[in-house]
Amino acid sequence: MIPVLLGVPFDTFSSHLRGAAAAPDAIRVALVSAASNSWSEAGRDIMASGGLQDDGNLVLGESAAAFTAIALRAHELAARGLAPLILGGDHSITYPVVEGLHRAGRRFSVLHVDAHPDLYDVYDGNPLSHACPFARIMEAGLVERLVQVGVRTMNSHQRHQADRLGVEVIDMRRWARGDRPELSGPIYVSIDLDGLDPAFAPGVSHREPGGLSTREVIGLIQDLGGPVIGADVVEFNPSQDLAGLTAWVAAKLVKELAGACLASAA
């Protein structure tokens, strides 16, 4: 499928620190930098004719009404047979994106890379918090499966939520023992950059040591067992970055995700 970049500069529902709304343009700068090139590791020029398109950034307010606009644009892109490649923004935006894809008739599983399971029923009084999107997604029955990788902050409430909602969790202890996700059929990939160890991606609002390496996340993308119908890269906070390192990591992941979408179209 042809991937289309869509910036979603929304961080209203972030906890602890805001700043992720500035991420889409920072990722684009790294993506087109002359210090690198536009080729994925599989040998595909993602910027060639028929490759990655850019739909710009949504203009959003700071209320839940933004979710309507996000879902609508995701629906429009999916209805045209395109693969939305979302640049967040905080992780709350995954819920309306997935809702939009579902309304377009897509049936798919989700691979979710994150330090946090984001399964709270309510967080800080807000059921749409960036700590809650996957609870809303699973309650609404929007996806076939949800497989989470990299989790290392799960409390008792979120363990209960995972069991109740049928979420498959490969936490970092299981990952260290060699467990890997097995997915088939259409897949949506959601990457929270704090799923990586902060040594690799320090530019996030919630640093959690003990995470995945950049190479491990690239390997997850490259070894998926089905076509990629969309993706998001979220929770990059440029105000917390060091020497632009996390922007480069985000851009690298975007290139590999775009390459995976294009491979699905080949």
C-alpha positions in Angstrom: 0.0 0.0 0.0 1.1 3.5 -0.7 2.1 5.2 2.6 1.0 8.8 3.4 2.6 10.9 6.1 0.1 12.7 8.2 1.2 14.9 11.0 -1.0 15.0 14.1 0.4 17.7 16.4 -1.8 16.9 19.4 -0.5 16.5 23.0 -3.4 18.0 25.0 -4.0 14.6 26.7 -0.4 14.1 27.7 0.5 13.6 31.4 3.7 14.8 33.1 5.1 16.8 30.2 3.7 18.3 27.0 5.8 18.9 23.8 4.9 16.0 21.5 2.9 18.3 19.3 6.1 19.7 18.0 7.3 16.3 16.8 5.9 15.9 13.2 7.9 18.7 11.7 11.1 17.7 13.6 10.7 14.1 12.3 10.3 15.5 8.7 13.5 17.5 9.0 15.5 14.4 9.9 13.7 12.3 7.3 14.7 14.6 4.4 18.1 15.5 5.7 21.0 15.5 3.3 23.0 13.6 5.9 21.1 10.5 5.1 19.1 9.1 2.1 15.6 7.9 1.4 16.3 4.1 1.0 15.0 1.5 3.4 17.2 -1.4 4.5 15.3 -3.7 2.1 16.6 -1.7 -0.8 13.5 0.4 -1.6 13.7 4.2 -2.3 10.6 5.3 -0.3 10.6 8.7 -1.9 10.7 7.4 -5.5 7.7 7.9 -7.8 4.8 5.9 -6.4 6.3 6.0 -3.0 5.8 7.9 0.2 3.4 10.9 0.0 3.0 13.7 2.5 -0.5 15.0 3.5 0.9 17.7 5.8 -0.3 18.4 9.3 -3.8 18.4 10.7 -4.8 21.7 12.3 -6.3 20.8 15.6 -7.7 22.5 18.6 -7.1 21.4 22.2 -10.2 19.4 23.0 -11.7 16.0 22.3 -13.2 17.5 19.2 -9.8 17.0 17.6 -10.4 13.2 17.7 -13.3 13.7 15.2 -10.9 15.4 12.7 -8.2 12.7 13.2 -10.7 9.9 12.6 -12.1 11.5 9.6 -8.8 12.0 7.9 -7.6 8.5 8.7 -10.9 7.2 7.2 -10.5 9.3 4.1 -7.0 8.0 3.5 -7.9 4.4 4.1 -11.0 4.7 1.9 -8.7 5.7 -1.0 -6.6 2.6 -0.5 -3.7 4.4 1.2 -1.8 3.5 4.3 -1.8 6.4 6.9 1.7 6.8 8.4 1.0 9.0 11.4 3.5 11.3 13.0 2.3 12.2 16.6 1.6 13.7 18.9 0.9 11.8 22.1 -0.4 8.3 22.1 -4.0 9.3 22.6 -4.3 9.9 18.8 -4.0 6.2 18.1 -7.6 5.7 19.2 -9.2 8.0 16.6 -6.8 6.8 13.8 -7.7 3.1 14.5 -11.4 4.1 14.6 -11.1 5.8 11.2 -9.5 2.8 9.7 -12.1 0.5 11.2 -14.9 2.7 9.7 -13.3 2.4 6.3 -13.8 -1.4 6.5 -10.3 -2.4 7.4 -9.9 -5.5 9.5 -6.5 -5.7 11.2 -4.3 -6.5 14.2 -2.2 -4.1 16.1 1.5 -4.4 17.0 2.1 -2.0 19.8 5.6 -1.1 20.9 5.7 0.8 24.2 7.2 0.9 27.7 3.6 1.3 28.9 0.5 -0.7 28.1 -1.8 2.4 27.9 -4.7 0.4 29.1 -6.0 2.5 32.0 -9.7 2.8 32.2 -9.3 6.4 33.2 -6.2 8.4 33.9 -6.2 11.7 35.8 -10.0 11.8 35.3 -9.7 11.5 31.5 -10.8 8.4 29.7 -9.2 9.7 26.5 -5.7 10.3 28.1 -2.6 9.1 26.3 -2.6 6.4 29.0 -5.9 5.0 27.9 -6.1 4.6 24.1 -5.8 0.8 23.9 -8.6 0.3 26.5 -10.9 2.4 24.3 -9.8 0.5 21.1 -10.3 -2.9 22.6 -13.7 -2.0 24.3 -15.0 -0.8 20.9 -13.9 -4.0 19.2 -11.9 -2.1 16.6 -9.1 -4.6 16.0 -8.7 -8.4 15.6 -5.8 -8.7 18.0 -3.6 -6.4 20.1 0.0 -7.6 20.7 2.2 -5.4 22.9 6.0 -5.5 23.0 8.4 -3.8 25.3 6.1 -3.2 28.3 7.9 -2.7 31.6 5.6 -0.6 33.7 2.5 -2.6 34.1 0.6 -2.2 37.4 -2.2 -4.4 38.8 -4.9 -2.3 37.2 -3.4 -2.6 33.8 -2.8 -6.3 34.2 -6.4 -6.7 35.0 -7.3 -4.7 32.0 -5.1 -6.7 29.7 -6.7 -9.9 31.0 -10.2 -8.5 30.7 -9.7 -7.2 27.2 -7.7 -10.1 25.8 -4.5 -8.2 25.2 -1.4 -10.2 24.4 1.6 -8.8 26.3 5.2 -9.6 25.6 6.8 -7.6 28.4 10.6 -7.0 28.6 11.1 -10.1 30.8 9.5 -12.3 28.2 11.4 -10.5 25.4 14.7 -11.2 27.3 13.8 -14.9 27.4 13.3 -14.9 23.6 9.6 -14.5 23.2 8.6 -12.8 20.0 5.2 -11.7 18.5 3.6 -13.9 15.8 1.2 -11.9 13.7 -0.5 -12.6 10.4 -3.0 -10.8 8.2 -3.2 -7.0 7.9 -1.2 -5.2 10.6 -1.2 -1.7 12.1 2.0 -0.8 13.9 2.0 1.7 16.8 5.4 2.8 18.1 5.7 4.8 21.2 9.3 5.9 21.2 9.6 5.3 25.0 9.3 1.6 24.1 13.0 2.0 23.2 15.5 2.3 26.0 16.3 6.0 26.7 19.9 5.3 25.7 18.6 5.1 22.1 15.6 7.5 22.3 16.1 10.1 25.1 13.7 12.6 23.6 10.5 11.4 25.3 8.5 12.6 28.2 8.4 9.3 30.2 11.9 7.8 30.1 11.8 4.2 31.3 15.2 2.3 31.4 15.5 -1.3 30.3 13.8 -1.1 26.9 14.3 -2.2 23.3 17.2 -1.2 21.1 16.7 0.6 17.8 17.9 -2.5 16.0 15.3 -4.6 17.8 12.4 -2.3 16.8 13.7 -2.3 13.2 13.8 -6.1 13.3 10.1 -6.2 14.5 9.1 -4.1 11.5 11.1 -6.1 9.1 9.8 -9.5 10.4 6.1 -8.8 10.5 4.0 -11.7 9.3 1.5 -9.7 7.3 0.9 -6.6 5.2 1.2 -3.2 6.9 -1.9 -1.1 6.4 -0.8 1.9 8.5 1.3 2.9 11.4 2.1 5.7 13.9 5.2 6.9 15.6 4.3 8.9 18.7 5.4 10.4 22.0 8.6 12.0 20.6 9.1 15.2 22.6 11.7 17.4 20.8 12.1 19.6 23.9 13.6 16.6 25.7 15.9 15.4 22.9 19.7 15.3 22.9 21.5 16.4 19.8 18.5 15.5 17.6 19.1 11.8 18.4 15.5 10.8 18.8 14.4 12.7 15.7 16.9 10.5 13.7 15.6 7.3 15.4 12.0 8.3 14.6 12.9 9.1 10.9 14.7 5.8 10.6 11.6 3.9 11.9 9.4 5.9 9.5 11.6 4.9 6.6 11.3 1.2 7.6 7.5 1.5 8.1 7.1 3.2 4.8 9.2 0.4 3.1 7.0 -2.2 4.8 3.8 -0.5 3.5 5.3 -0.4 0.0 6.3 -4.0 0.1 2.7 -4.8 0.9 1.7 -3.1 -2.4 4.3 -4.9 -4.5 
